[in-house]
Every structure is written in structure tokens, then in C-alpha cells.
Amino acid sequence: MKISRSAVFLFELMVVILIFAMASAACVQIFAGAFNMSKDSKELTMSSLNAQTVAERFKAGSEDAGTIYFDKDWNAAGEANAYYTVALEEKESPPYMREAFVRVYEKSAAEPIFSLNVKRYTG
């Protein structure tokens, strides 16, 4: 049985297209994973920076260090448009000390993205 040259060429072309499709699928997965890692990294970085800002205000004795709201791009926003919330939650502490937790929450998440414990000596 004799196989024509065009049939062999067509088979080779299909194999090359299959290999190219598998390589591109792997590349798309890698780029999607890198994008998600970058987004998560930015979210954690901005959470820690804003939590640290609220903690420093608390340590400095500022009474307006309570809750701050941000939109999706980490721009200051009102409570109605908030996507991220940085909340200062004071807890009971010994005399001459004030202790609080600064927690950063995403709009729909129950668990904080970032949490920071802060204490201040008041004596």
C-alpha cells in the first residue's frame, strides 16, 4: 500500500498543530497563575500598609483611627462604595495600656486579609 506525500504532510501538520496547541495551553495557564499571584500580592501589600497606618495613628493617640474604607483600587471611599475595610477593634487591656487589633477585610470575606495587634502605653 502506497501512501501519498500529501497525506504524510497533512499528518505531520496535524501533529505540529497539536503540539503547538498543548504548548499554548500551558503558557496560558502559567500567565493566568502569575496574574493571580500578582493580584494577591498587591492585595496583601496594600492591606499591610493601610493596617500599619491605622496602627500608627492608634499608637500616636489619635481618636479618629477607627475604620477606613477603600474601593477596589485602594482609593479612599465612603462606606457605601467600600470594597476593602480597615477596622480598629479595641479589646480590654490592663491598666495604663490600650490594646487593639487592626484587621483588613474584603467586602464579602468573613476572614481578614491581614491582621495586626497593636498596644499603647497610656500611663
PyMOL CGO cylinders between C-alpha atoms (Angstrom):
from pymol import cmd
from pymol.cgo import CYLINDER

trace = [
    CYLINDER, 0.00, 0.00, 0.00, 1.45, 3.27, -1.13, 0.3, 1, 1, 1, 1, 1, 1,
    CYLINDER, 1.45, 3.27, -1.13, 0.80, 6.45, 0.96, 0.3, 1, 1, 1, 1, 1, 1,
    CYLINDER, 0.80, 6.45, 0.96, 0.82, 9.70, -0.95, 0.3, 1, 1, 1, 1, 1, 1,
    CYLINDER, 0.82, 9.70, -0.95, 3.13, 12.54, 0.02, 0.3, 1, 1, 1, 1, 1, 1,
    CYLINDER, 3.13, 12.54, 0.02, 0.26, 14.91, 0.69, 0.3, 1, 1, 1, 1, 1, 1,
    CYLINDER, 0.26, 14.91, 0.69, -1.25, 12.51, 3.28, 0.3, 1, 1, 1, 1, 1, 1,
    CYLINDER, -1.25, 12.51, 3.28, 2.08, 12.31, 5.16, 0.3, 1, 1, 1, 1, 1, 1,
    CYLINDER, 2.08, 12.31, 5.16, 2.44, 16.10, 5.02, 0.3, 1, 1, 1, 1, 1, 1,
    CYLINDER, 2.44, 16.10, 5.02, -1.13, 16.54, 6.34, 0.3, 1, 1, 1, 1, 1, 1,
    CYLINDER, -1.13, 16.54, 6.34, -0.45, 14.11, 9.21, 0.3, 1, 1, 1, 1, 1, 1,
    CYLINDER, -0.45, 14.11, 9.21, 2.77, 15.93, 10.15, 0.3, 1, 1, 1, 1, 1, 1,
    CYLINDER, 2.77, 15.93, 10.15, 0.95, 19.25, 10.05, 0.3, 1, 1, 1, 1, 1, 1,
    CYLINDER, 0.95, 19.25, 10.05, -1.76, 17.94, 12.41, 0.3, 1, 1, 1, 1, 1, 1,
    CYLINDER, -1.76, 17.94, 12.41, 0.89, 16.67, 14.86, 0.3, 1, 1, 1, 1, 1, 1,
    CYLINDER, 0.89, 16.67, 14.86, 2.66, 20.04, 14.83, 0.3, 1, 1, 1, 1, 1, 1,
    CYLINDER, 2.66, 20.04, 14.83, -0.64, 21.89, 15.41, 0.3, 1, 1, 1, 1, 1, 1,
    CYLINDER, -0.64, 21.89, 15.41, -1.47, 19.55, 18.32, 0.3, 1, 1, 1, 1, 1, 1,
    CYLINDER, -1.47, 19.55, 18.32, 1.94, 20.15, 19.94, 0.3, 1, 1, 1, 1, 1, 1,
    CYLINDER, 1.94, 20.15, 19.94, 1.57, 23.92, 19.43, 0.3, 1, 1, 1, 1, 1, 1,
    CYLINDER, 1.57, 23.92, 19.43, -1.93, 23.87, 20.99, 0.3, 1, 1, 1, 1, 1, 1,
    CYLINDER, -1.93, 23.87, 20.99, -0.68, 21.96, 24.06, 0.3, 1, 1, 1, 1, 1, 1,
    CYLINDER, -0.68, 21.96, 24.06, 2.26, 24.38, 24.49, 0.3, 1, 1, 1, 1, 1, 1,
    CYLINDER, 2.26, 24.38, 24.49, -0.03, 27.42, 24.20, 0.3, 1, 1, 1, 1, 1, 1,
    CYLINDER, -0.03, 27.42, 24.20, -2.47, 25.97, 26.75, 0.3, 1, 1, 1, 1, 1, 1,
    CYLINDER, -2.47, 25.97, 26.75, 0.42, 25.51, 29.20, 0.3, 1, 1, 1, 1, 1, 1,
    CYLINDER, 0.42, 25.51, 29.20, 1.59, 29.11, 28.60, 0.3, 1, 1, 1, 1, 1, 1,
    CYLINDER, 1.59, 29.11, 28.60, -1.91, 30.50, 29.16, 0.3, 1, 1, 1, 1, 1, 1,
    CYLINDER, -1.91, 30.50, 29.16, -2.14, 28.62, 32.47, 0.3, 1, 1, 1, 1, 1, 1,
    CYLINDER, -2.14, 28.62, 32.47, 1.24, 29.98, 33.57, 0.3, 1, 1, 1, 1, 1, 1,
    CYLINDER, 1.24, 29.98, 33.57, 0.29, 33.57, 32.70, 0.3, 1, 1, 1, 1, 1, 1,
    CYLINDER, 0.29, 33.57, 32.70, -3.09, 33.25, 34.45, 0.3, 1, 1, 1, 1, 1, 1,
    CYLINDER, -3.09, 33.25, 34.45, -1.37, 31.91, 37.58, 0.3, 1, 1, 1, 1, 1, 1,
    CYLINDER, -1.37, 31.91, 37.58, 1.16, 34.75, 37.51, 0.3, 1, 1, 1, 1, 1, 1,
    CYLINDER, 1.16, 34.75, 37.51, -1.65, 37.31, 37.17, 0.3, 1, 1, 1, 1, 1, 1,
    CYLINDER, -1.65, 37.31, 37.17, -3.49, 35.86, 40.18, 0.3, 1, 1, 1, 1, 1, 1,
    CYLINDER, -3.49, 35.86, 40.18, -0.30, 35.79, 42.25, 0.3, 1, 1, 1, 1, 1, 1,
    CYLINDER, -0.30, 35.79, 42.25, 0.38, 39.42, 41.36, 0.3, 1, 1, 1, 1, 1, 1,
    CYLINDER, 0.38, 39.42, 41.36, -3.16, 40.44, 42.34, 0.3, 1, 1, 1, 1, 1, 1,
    CYLINDER, -3.16, 40.44, 42.34, -2.94, 38.58, 45.66, 0.3, 1, 1, 1, 1, 1, 1,
    CYLINDER, -2.94, 38.58, 45.66, 0.47, 40.10, 46.37, 0.3, 1, 1, 1, 1, 1, 1,
    CYLINDER, 0.47, 40.10, 46.37, -0.78, 43.63, 45.73, 0.3, 1, 1, 1, 1, 1, 1,
    CYLINDER, -0.78, 43.63, 45.73, -3.81, 43.00, 47.96, 0.3, 1, 1, 1, 1, 1, 1,
    CYLINDER, -3.81, 43.00, 47.96, -1.62, 41.76, 50.82, 0.3, 1, 1, 1, 1, 1, 1,
    CYLINDER, -1.62, 41.76, 50.82, 0.87, 44.62, 50.43, 0.3, 1, 1, 1, 1, 1, 1,
    CYLINDER, 0.87, 44.62, 50.43, -1.82, 47.31, 50.42, 0.3, 1, 1, 1, 1, 1, 1,
    CYLINDER, -1.82, 47.31, 50.42, -3.58, 45.62, 53.35, 0.3, 1, 1, 1, 1, 1, 1,
    CYLINDER, -3.58, 45.62, 53.35, -0.44, 45.60, 55.46, 0.3, 1, 1, 1, 1, 1, 1,
    CYLINDER, -0.44, 45.60, 55.46, 0.42, 49.22, 54.60, 0.3, 1, 1, 1, 1, 1, 1,
    CYLINDER, 0.42, 49.22, 54.60, -3.03, 50.53, 55.47, 0.3, 1, 1, 1, 1, 1, 1,
    CYLINDER, -3.03, 50.53, 55.47, -3.24, 48.42, 58.64, 0.3, 1, 1, 1, 1, 1, 1,
    CYLINDER, -3.24, 48.42, 58.64, 0.13, 49.81, 59.68, 0.3, 1, 1, 1, 1, 1, 1,
    CYLINDER, 0.13, 49.81, 59.68, -1.13, 53.36, 59.07, 0.3, 1, 1, 1, 1, 1, 1,
    CYLINDER, -1.13, 53.36, 59.07, -4.14, 52.80, 61.33, 0.3, 1, 1, 1, 1, 1, 1,
    CYLINDER, -4.14, 52.80, 61.33, -1.92, 51.15, 63.97, 0.3, 1, 1, 1, 1, 1, 1,
    CYLINDER, -1.92, 51.15, 63.97, 0.47, 54.13, 63.97, 0.3, 1, 1, 1, 1, 1, 1,
    CYLINDER, 0.47, 54.13, 63.97, -2.44, 56.53, 64.37, 0.3, 1, 1, 1, 1, 1, 1,
    CYLINDER, -2.44, 56.53, 64.37, -3.67, 54.48, 67.33, 0.3, 1, 1, 1, 1, 1, 1,
    CYLINDER, -3.67, 54.48, 67.33, -0.21, 54.45, 68.91, 0.3, 1, 1, 1, 1, 1, 1,
    CYLINDER, -0.21, 54.45, 68.91, 0.07, 58.22, 68.42, 0.3, 1, 1, 1, 1, 1, 1,
    CYLINDER, 0.07, 58.22, 68.42, -3.14, 58.72, 70.39, 0.3, 1, 1, 1, 1, 1, 1,
    CYLINDER, -3.14, 58.72, 70.39, -5.37, 59.76, 67.51, 0.3, 1, 1, 1, 1, 1, 1,
    CYLINDER, -5.37, 59.76, 67.51, -9.04, 59.23, 68.25, 0.3, 1, 1, 1, 1, 1, 1,
    CYLINDER, -9.04, 59.23, 68.25, -10.00, 59.07, 64.56, 0.3, 1, 1, 1, 1, 1, 1,
    CYLINDER, -10.00, 59.07, 64.56, -8.01, 55.89, 63.93, 0.3, 1, 1, 1, 1, 1, 1,
    CYLINDER, -8.01, 55.89, 63.93, -11.21, 53.82, 63.70, 0.3, 1, 1, 1, 1, 1, 1,
    CYLINDER, -11.21, 53.82, 63.70, -12.44, 52.43, 60.37, 0.3, 1, 1, 1, 1, 1, 1,
    CYLINDER, -12.44, 52.43, 60.37, -11.24, 53.37, 56.89, 0.3, 1, 1, 1, 1, 1, 1,
    CYLINDER, -11.24, 53.37, 56.89, -12.91, 52.31, 53.64, 0.3, 1, 1, 1, 1, 1, 1,
    CYLINDER, -12.91, 52.31, 53.64, -11.31, 51.73, 50.25, 0.3, 1, 1, 1, 1, 1, 1,
    CYLINDER, -11.31, 51.73, 50.25, -12.58, 50.89, 46.77, 0.3, 1, 1, 1, 1, 1, 1,
    CYLINDER, -12.58, 50.89, 46.77, -11.21, 48.07, 44.57, 0.3, 1, 1, 1, 1, 1, 1,
    CYLINDER, -11.21, 48.07, 44.57, -8.19, 50.17, 43.57, 0.3, 1, 1, 1, 1, 1, 1,
    CYLINDER, -8.19, 50.17, 43.57, -7.32, 51.08, 47.16, 0.3, 1, 1, 1, 1, 1, 1,
    CYLINDER, -7.32, 51.08, 47.16, -8.54, 54.66, 46.82, 0.3, 1, 1, 1, 1, 1, 1,
    CYLINDER, -8.54, 54.66, 46.82, -10.33, 56.18, 49.81, 0.3, 1, 1, 1, 1, 1, 1,
    CYLINDER, -10.33, 56.18, 49.81, -14.07, 55.61, 49.57, 0.3, 1, 1, 1, 1, 1, 1,
    CYLINDER, -14.07, 55.61, 49.57, -17.23, 56.01, 51.57, 0.3, 1, 1, 1, 1, 1, 1,
    CYLINDER, -17.23, 56.01, 51.57, -18.83, 53.16, 53.44, 0.3, 1, 1, 1, 1, 1, 1,
    CYLINDER, -18.83, 53.16, 53.44, -21.43, 52.66, 50.69, 0.3, 1, 1, 1, 1, 1, 1,
    CYLINDER, -21.43, 52.66, 50.69, -18.76, 52.19, 47.97, 0.3, 1, 1, 1, 1, 1, 1,
    CYLINDER, -18.76, 52.19, 47.97, -16.29, 50.24, 50.10, 0.3, 1, 1, 1, 1, 1, 1,
    CYLINDER, -16.29, 50.24, 50.10, -14.65, 47.09, 48.79, 0.3, 1, 1, 1, 1, 1, 1,
    CYLINDER, -14.65, 47.09, 48.79, -11.95, 46.88, 51.50, 0.3, 1, 1, 1, 1, 1, 1,
    CYLINDER, -11.95, 46.88, 51.50, -12.41, 47.85, 55.15, 0.3, 1, 1, 1, 1, 1, 1,
    CYLINDER, -12.41, 47.85, 55.15, -9.59, 48.56, 57.61, 0.3, 1, 1, 1, 1, 1, 1,
    CYLINDER, -9.59, 48.56, 57.61, -11.09, 48.30, 61.10, 0.3, 1, 1, 1, 1, 1, 1,
    CYLINDER, -11.09, 48.30, 61.10, -9.58, 49.03, 64.50, 0.3, 1, 1, 1, 1, 1, 1,
    CYLINDER, -9.58, 49.03, 64.50, -11.12, 46.86, 67.21, 0.3, 1, 1, 1, 1, 1, 1,
    CYLINDER, -11.12, 46.86, 67.21, -10.06, 47.70, 70.76, 0.3, 1, 1, 1, 1, 1, 1,
    CYLINDER, -10.06, 47.70, 70.76, -10.03, 44.99, 73.38, 0.3, 1, 1, 1, 1, 1, 1,
    CYLINDER, -10.03, 44.99, 73.38, -9.96, 45.03, 77.13, 0.3, 1, 1, 1, 1, 1, 1,
    CYLINDER, -9.96, 45.03, 77.13, -6.48, 45.53, 78.47, 0.3, 1, 1, 1, 1, 1, 1,
    CYLINDER, -6.48, 45.53, 78.47, -4.68, 46.05, 81.78, 0.3, 1, 1, 1, 1, 1, 1,
    CYLINDER, -4.68, 46.05, 81.78, -4.45, 49.49, 83.40, 0.3, 1, 1, 1, 1, 1, 1,
    CYLINDER, -4.45, 49.49, 83.40, -2.20, 52.01, 81.66, 0.3, 1, 1, 1, 1, 1, 1,
    CYLINDER, -2.20, 52.01, 81.66, -2.37, 50.00, 78.44, 0.3, 1, 1, 1, 1, 1, 1,
    CYLINDER, -2.37, 50.00, 78.44, -4.62, 50.15, 75.41, 0.3, 1, 1, 1, 1, 1, 1,
    CYLINDER, -4.62, 50.15, 75.41, -4.64, 47.19, 73.08, 0.3, 1, 1, 1, 1, 1, 1,
    CYLINDER, -4.64, 47.19, 73.08, -6.34, 46.77, 69.73, 0.3, 1, 1, 1, 1, 1, 1,
    CYLINDER, -6.34, 46.77, 69.73, -6.44, 44.65, 66.62, 0.3, 1, 1, 1, 1, 1, 1,
    CYLINDER, -6.44, 44.65, 66.62, -6.28, 46.19, 63.17, 0.3, 1, 1, 1, 1, 1, 1,
    CYLINDER, -6.28, 46.19, 63.17, -7.95, 43.94, 60.62, 0.3, 1, 1, 1, 1, 1, 1,
    CYLINDER, -7.95, 43.94, 60.62, -8.37, 44.36, 56.89, 0.3, 1, 1, 1, 1, 1, 1,
    CYLINDER, -8.37, 44.36, 56.89, -11.41, 42.75, 55.32, 0.3, 1, 1, 1, 1, 1, 1,
    CYLINDER, -11.41, 42.75, 55.32, -12.54, 42.30, 51.76, 0.3, 1, 1, 1, 1, 1, 1,
    CYLINDER, -12.54, 42.30, 51.76, -16.17, 43.18, 51.05, 0.3, 1, 1, 1, 1, 1, 1,
    CYLINDER, -16.17, 43.18, 51.05, -17.61, 39.67, 51.05, 0.3, 1, 1, 1, 1, 1, 1,
    CYLINDER, -17.61, 39.67, 51.05, -14.98, 37.77, 53.08, 0.3, 1, 1, 1, 1, 1, 1,
    CYLINDER, -14.98, 37.77, 53.08, -15.50, 36.62, 56.66, 0.3, 1, 1, 1, 1, 1, 1,
    CYLINDER, -15.50, 36.62, 56.66, -11.78, 36.12, 57.32, 0.3, 1, 1, 1, 1, 1, 1,
    CYLINDER, -11.78, 36.12, 57.32, -9.45, 39.13, 57.37, 0.3, 1, 1, 1, 1, 1, 1,
    CYLINDER, -9.45, 39.13, 57.37, -6.84, 39.53, 54.65, 0.3, 1, 1, 1, 1, 1, 1,
    CYLINDER, -6.84, 39.53, 54.65, -4.39, 40.92, 57.19, 0.3, 1, 1, 1, 1, 1, 1,
    CYLINDER, -4.39, 40.92, 57.19, -4.42, 41.33, 60.97, 0.3, 1, 1, 1, 1, 1, 1,
    CYLINDER, -4.42, 41.33, 60.97, -2.15, 43.34, 63.24, 0.3, 1, 1, 1, 1, 1, 1,
    CYLINDER, -2.15, 43.34, 63.24, -2.01, 43.52, 67.04, 0.3, 1, 1, 1, 1, 1, 1,
    CYLINDER, -2.01, 43.52, 67.04, -1.08, 46.92, 68.49, 0.3, 1, 1, 1, 1, 1, 1,
    CYLINDER, -1.08, 46.92, 68.49, -0.53, 48.15, 72.07, 0.3, 1, 1, 1, 1, 1, 1,
    CYLINDER, -0.53, 48.15, 72.07, -0.05, 51.61, 73.54, 0.3, 1, 1, 1, 1, 1, 1,
    CYLINDER, -0.05, 51.61, 73.54, 1.14, 52.62, 76.98, 0.3, 1, 1, 1, 1, 1, 1,
    CYLINDER, 1.14, 52.62, 76.98, -1.10, 55.35, 78.42, 0.3, 1, 1, 1, 1, 1, 1,
    CYLINDER, -1.10, 55.35, 78.42, 0.44, 55.84, 81.85, 0.3, 1, 1, 1, 1, 1, 1,
]
cmd.load_cgo(trace, "trace")
